[in-house]
Structure formats: structure tokens, C-alpha cells
Amino acid sequence: MRKHQHTEAPARPARAATMYLRQRVGGHDSGEIANGFGLASYTSASASIRRFEAKIAQDGDLEQTVKLLILDLTLLPSERILCR
């Protein structure tokens, strides 16, 4: 009989990015994020956010993209026009 091996779920970068931004920009805690994404516990959201933070640290292009997203999400609508 074969033993079942644990396989990691397929990467979902947009989902992880959204969780990260909800925490970073929205100020939501891991429990709120987990509930919003239908996760069983806050630890699942925390782990996803930590993995995404590690990817940001390793990928300069991703880091720049995330910085631009944060800037865009935190500017007032009138300020966004000036930045484009």
C-alpha cells in the first residue's frame, strides 16, 4: 500500500498578494483575513502572508510592483491623477 505524501497546494500569487495588502494597507488581522478567504484558521492566512513576504524579499520586480500597489491604494483619488 502506498503512503500518501503531503503535496503543497498550487501557488496562488494574486490571493497571497491580496491577503498581504489587506493586512498591510487595510489593517486587518490574520483572523479577519482568514474569515474573508474562507480559511479554517488565522494560521493559514499568517503562513500565506509570510510566504508572500519572503517572495517580495527575493524578487525586486515583485517588490516594486507591491510598493506601487500600496502607493496607489493609499493615495487619495485627487493625488492619483497627479502621479500618472
Summary of the structure (lengths in Angstrom):
residues: 84
radius of gyration: 15.9
end to end distance: 60.8
largest distance: 64.6
contacts: 186
relative contact order: 0.13
helix: 69%
strand: 0%
